[in-house]
Amino acid sequence: METELAELEAQLPAGCLITKPETMEAYRRDRANDPHPGMPLAVVRATSTADVQATVRFAAAHGIPVVPRGAGSSLSGGSTAVDGGIVLSVDRMREITIDPVTRTAFVQPGALNAEVKAAAAEHGCWYPPDPASFEFCSIGGNVATNAGGLCCVKYGVTTDYVLGMTVVLADGRAVTLGGPRLKDVAGLSLTKLFVGSEGTLGIITEVCLRLIPAQRLRTTLVATFPTLDDSTNTVLEITKTMRPSMCEFMDRVTINAVEDDVHMGLDRDAEAMLIIQSDEPAEHAGREIADIERICRDNHAGEVFSTDDPDEGEQFIAARRHAIPAVEKTGTILLEDVGVPVPLLGRLVDGIAEIAAQRDVTIAVMAHAGDGNTHPLVVFDPTDAAQEERAHTAYGEIMDLAMGLGGTITGEHGVGRLKQPWLGAYLGDDVYELNHRIKAALDPQGILNPGVVFNREQAAAAPSAAHDPSASAAAS
């Protein structure tokens, strides 16, 4: 392909095309750390929509897979390279334009979530979606997975803030969907179709985001509990009557992993800790936090602490954001992202504890408790084959548990490659087949992020043959 790649290189700005294996190594894996990533044919570091179009047209002409990549922070393997494909990185596309009058932001996909927040703040605005990785995850990836975060219990997830986008289709056409309008029901809601599509339907090159007025000062409450049930019962009672701006959960394994790393005096003996915030106006926030404190104490909280000091409160939020990196330091992890209706959160958390005991593996659980989205981390020693096998068994059992409770196999990280084998069973035959029909209509060659969300072989087949979930699991 040297001659053909030279033709592509001629259409791109200097330095955009990378073919040296040692340089491409940094683009083979994402944060899911797949042990068997593919070796790409080339990496393209696009600088514009035109660069993306040129790359996709080249790939379509030669039947080459294209793997879109932003910051590489995917936890589900959504940007893992495939053999002989092109990794299309948008990390250089970082422009942000804020319109304070319409409270909108036009953002290129490589811009980091934190950069969008900072740019909005300069105009007295706020972009609420805030994954724990907000400092290093990109907006393109956030949109591609419909990311959530710590504030979504009150403010919603990424799709609630996407008004429009420019997306490059599988044939290289660039289309603009939606725009800076709060109301627009002309035609099908194609903008929403691409949100959460994980790069399988098109490649996003610009997003129009809705902003809101700056968040008020927050009051933070931290409570520890002697049992898991006490903590989850507290969450349920709070959410019945209140809508805090944050309601986060950490179990004992997570608390101890964080304490080992940051040494901030967390209660190592507590079975669970809740971190809750209110951003209501000062007088009302005080009443809301007082009510939450009463609920915590009624549910046997061992320690309850509250503060309206922003810096003091941020220390506890930082501890929660640090949970995954802290647990990662204790061993290799399989990261879950399962969610259930809030009333069933207790059954999910208890069930995960039972799986950990039955399989003799460590499972750390943290959660956006206010909306029922949990992140169980199954920890294992990769040098212990038996333990690794038990960990993978536990991973599947957690998803089965969530589905059995009427929950989902992923709330915000996406299906990626890691959860693709379970998607058919989760969706059911008819919905699974409908997904494949949409994929086939927009990407008939199956070149966009093959193996992510959709089984690669089924996606390349006729839609009518692409609905057997058992075949999906077997092929993966």
N, C-alpha and C positions, 0 to 999 in steps of 0.2 A: 504493500500500500504506500510505498514511499512517494511514488509519483503523484498518487491521488492526494496524499496528505500535503504535498507541496502546493497543490492547487488550493486546498483549504487554507493553508498558511498565507497564501497570497491575498486571500479575502479578509484576513484578520489584521489588526494592528500588530506591530512588532512585539515579540515576546509573549503573545497570547497562547501559542501552541507549544505544548511540552511533550516530548517523546522519550526523553532520557529516563530509563527505569529507576535510577536512584532518585530523581526528582519527583517522579510520579508516585513513589512509595508513600509520600505524605497524603495522597489523595485516594488511597485504596480502602481505608477503613473510616468509619465514623465512631462515635462514642460507644456504640454497642460492642465495638472491638471484636468483630467477627474473626475467628481464628483462621478462616479459609477465604479471604477476599480474592476477587479476580485480579488479573493483571490487565489493565486497560491498554488499548492500542495507543491512546493519546489522552492528554488532559488539555482542555481549552479553558483558559481563564478569561471569560468574556468581560467586555467593558461597556456593552450597550445591547439594546434589543437587536440591532442589526447583526452583531456578532453571534448572538444566540440563533437568529434566523439562518445565517450562513452555515453554522455548525449543524443545525437540525436538517437543513436541506441536503447537506453533504451526507449525513447519516442516512437519511431516507433514500437517497439515490443509490447508496451502497448496502442498504440493509444492515446498518451497524447500530447496536444498542446505544442509547444515550442515558447516562445516569446524572440527573441534576444534583448539584451539591452547593450548599451555602457555607455555614460555619462548621459543618461536620459534627454537630452536637446531637444528632439523632440517637435515641436510645433504643430504637427498634430495628436498626440495620437498614434504614430507608435510603441511605446514600453510600452503601457499600459497592465498590467497583465490581464489574463483571468482566470476564475474560473477553478480550477483543473488542471491548466497547470504548466509548468516549465518555470520560468524566467531564461534564460541563459545569464548571465552577463559576458562580456568580459573586464570589467573595470580593471582587473589585468594584462591583456595582453598589455604591454606598451613598448615593445622593439622597438628601432629605430636604423637602420644601414644605414649610408650614404656612398655611393660610389661616391666620387667627380670626378673620371675619366669619368664614364658614366653619371654622374649627375642623379643618381637615388637614391631612398630611399626605403628600405624594412621596412615596418612599421606594427606592430601588431594593431588590430582594436581599442584597448582601449587607445592608445596614443592620446593625445589632439592635436588639430590643432596647437596650439601655441607651443607645444613641438617639433613638426615636423619643424616648421618655425625656431625655435631656433637652432635645431640640424643642419639644412641645412645651416644656417647663419655662423656657425662655420667653414664651408668649402667654404665660399664665394658663396653659392647658395641660391636660394629662392624658396619656395613653394607658388605660388600665391593665390589659392582659400582661401578666407578670410571671412567667415560668420561673422556677427556682434558679434556672440557668440564665436569667435575663441579661446578665452582664456579658455573656459570650454566645448566646444563640441569636440567629438572624431572623429578620422579619419574613423572608421567603420561606424558611423552614417552619416558622410559626404558622403561616398561612397554609402551607402544604399539609400540616398535621392538625390544623385547628387547635393549636395549643391553648392551654388554660392557665393555671397558676394559682397563686395564693389568694388573690382578690376575687376570683371568679364566683365565689359563693354569693357575692352581692352584685358584681359588675359584669358577669358573663365572660365568655371566652372569645377567642380571636374573631370568629365569624360574626359576632355582634358588632364588630368595629370595621369590617371590610365593606366599603361602599362600592368599590370597583377595582379593576385591575387591567393590565395589559398582559396577554398570555400568548406565547408562541405555540402554535399547534404542531402536530406531528408532521405536517407537510411543509412547515416553515412559514406559514402565514402568521402574521401578528394581528390579533384582534383586541379591541378595547371593549370591556364589559363594564356596565355601570358607570359610576362617576360621583362627583361631589354633590349628590342629591339625597336627602333623607328619605324621600318617597319616590319610588320608580317601579311601577309594576308592568311596564311595557315588555311583552314577550316572556319567555320562560326565564326563571331565575338562574341563569347560567353562571353568574358570579359565584353563587353559593355552591354550585356543582363543583367548581374548581377548588374551593376551600376544603381542605382535608383530603384532596385526591392524591397527595404524596408524590407528585411529579409523574403520575401515570397517564394523565390526560393532556397535559400541556406544561410548558415551562413559564412560570410567572416572571415577568421582567420589571413590573412596576405595580404598586398597590396604592389605592386611595383609601386612607384610613380615617375613620371618624374619631375625633378627639372630644373630650368633655372638660368642663372647668376643673381647675386644680383641686386635688383632694384636700379636704380639711385636715387639721391636725388630728392624730389618732391617739386614742387611749388604749393601752395594751393590758391584757390580763393573762397571767400564767397560772395554771392550776395543775397539781399532781394528784394522782389517784392510786389507791391500793390495789384496784382490780381493773381489768379491761372493761368489764361490764359497767362499772361506775362511770368510766369516761365516755363510753358510747351512749349510755343512758342520758348523760349530761348533754351531749351534742343533740340528741333527739329532742329533749325538752327545750333547749334554747331555740332550735330552728322551728319549733311549733309556733312560737309567738314573736320571734325576733329575727332580724336579718343583719348579723354582724358583718363587717367588711372583710373579716378574715376569721377562719375557724380551722386551725391546724392541729394535727395529732401526731404524736411520736410514741412508739412503744418502748419497753425497757431496753431491748437490744439496741435500738436506735439512740436512745438517751445516752447509753453507756459508750457507744461508738463516738458520738459527738463530744462527750465529756473527755474521753481519752485524747481527743485531738485538740480541743480548744480550751479545756480547763476553766470553765466558767462557773463551777459550783452547782451543776445540775444534780438533782436527787437521783442517785444511782439505784436506790431501792424501789422507786416508784414503778408501777407496772405501766403507767401511761402518763403523758403530759399533754395538756391542751394549751395552745397559744391562740388567743382570741383578741380581735381588735374591733373597736367602734370608731367610725369617723363621722358620727352625727354631730350636729352643733353642740358646743361644749356642755350646756346645761343638760341636754337630752342624753348625750354620751355618758355623762356621769350617772344618770338614772339607769341607762341600759347596762352599764358595767356593774352597777350595784345589783341589778336583777340577776345578771349572769353569775356574779359572785355568790348570791344566795342559792342559785340552782346548783352551783358547784359544791357548796358546803352541804346542801341537802343530799347530794349524791356522794358524800363521804370523802370529799377532797381533803388530802392531808395538808397541803399548803396552797394558799391562794395569795397571789401578789398582783397588784395593779399599779400602773404609772401613766401619767400623761406627759412624761418627759420623752420627747421623740428619740433622743439618743439612747436612753435606757431601754425603751421599747424595741428599738432596732437591734439591740444586742440579742434579744430572744428570737427575732425574725431571722437574723443572720445564722443563729444556731440551727433553725429549721432549714434554711436554704443550704446549709452545709451538710445536711444529713446524708445524702447520697455519696458525696466524696468521702465522708468519714467512714461509712460502711464499706466502701470500695477498698479502703486501706486494710480491712480485716480479712480479705480473701477475694477470690474471683466471684462475681455476682451474676445472677440471672435476674433481670429487673422486670417486674410485673407492672401493670398499669390497669388494674381492673376496678370497676365501679359498680355500685348497686344503688337502688333507691335508699335514701337516707334512713328510713325506718328499719332497713335490713343491715345497716352498717355493723351492728353488734354481732349478728350471726356470721357475717363475713370475717370479721376480725377474730372471733372465737374459732371459726373453722380453720383459718390459716394457722392459728396456734396449734390446733389439733394435728394438722398436716405436718407441721414442723416436728412435733413430738413423735408421730407415727413413722416418719421417714428419717428421724435422727439427723436433721439438718438445722442449721441456724437460719431463721427467716426474720429479717428486720422489717417492721412495718411503719411507714409514715403515710400520712393521708391529708388530702384536702377534705377534712371530715365534714364540713358543712354541706358539701354536695355529694358525699358518698364515694369520692374517687380516691382509691388507695394505691400506694406504691409498695408492695411487698418486694423485698430484695432477698433472694435465696442465695446464701453464701456457701461456697464450697472450696476445698483444696484441690486444685487441678491435678496434683500429683497423686491423688487418691482416687483411683478409677471407680471404686464402689461408691464412695461419697458423691462423686460427680454424677453417677447414674441415679442415685437417690434424689439429688438436687433437680435433675431434669424431670424425674417423675413427679416431684412436688410441684414444679413449675406448671406442668399440665394439669395437675389436680386442683391448683388454685384457680385456673381458668374454668375448669369444669364446675367448681364450687360457685364462682361468680355467675356463670350462666344458669346454674340450677336455682339461683336466688333471683333470677330475672334481671341480672346485671349484664355488663358488657365486658368484652375481652380487652378493650382499650378505651380510656376516657379522654386522653389528650396526647399520648405519645405516637399514635398511629399504629397501623398493623405492621408496616415494614416487611421485613423478611422473617423476623422471629415469630410473628403470630399468624402469618399467612396460612399455615396448615389448619388452624382452628376456625378460620373465617367462614367457611362453608357451613359448618355445624352451627355457628352462631347466627348467621343470617337466615338459614333455611334455603331449600332448593330454589324456590321461585325468586326470592330476592337476590340470591347469589347469581342466578342466571341473568337477571336484569342488570346487575353490576357488570357482568361480562359483555352484555350487549352494548352497554354504553362505552365500555373500553374499546370494543371492536369498532364501533362507529367513529370514535375520535382518533383511534390509533390502530388502523387496520393492519399495519405491518408488525405491531407489537414491539416497537423499538424504544418506547418511553419507559424507562425504569423497569425493565422486565424482571419478574420475580418478586417485585414489591407489591403487596396487597393481593395481586392475582397470581395464581399458579402459572409459571411461564409457559408450560406446554399447553395448558388449557386456553390461555389467552391467545395463543397462536392458532387454536382450532376454531371450527365453526361455533358460533354462540350456542347453538342448540346442544352441543356436546360438552358445554362448559359449565355444568351445574351439579356435578357429582362431588359432594364434599369429601366422601371417603377417598375418591381418587386424588383429591387435592392433598390430603394428609399423606397418602401413600407416596405420591410423587415427590414430596418434600422431605 
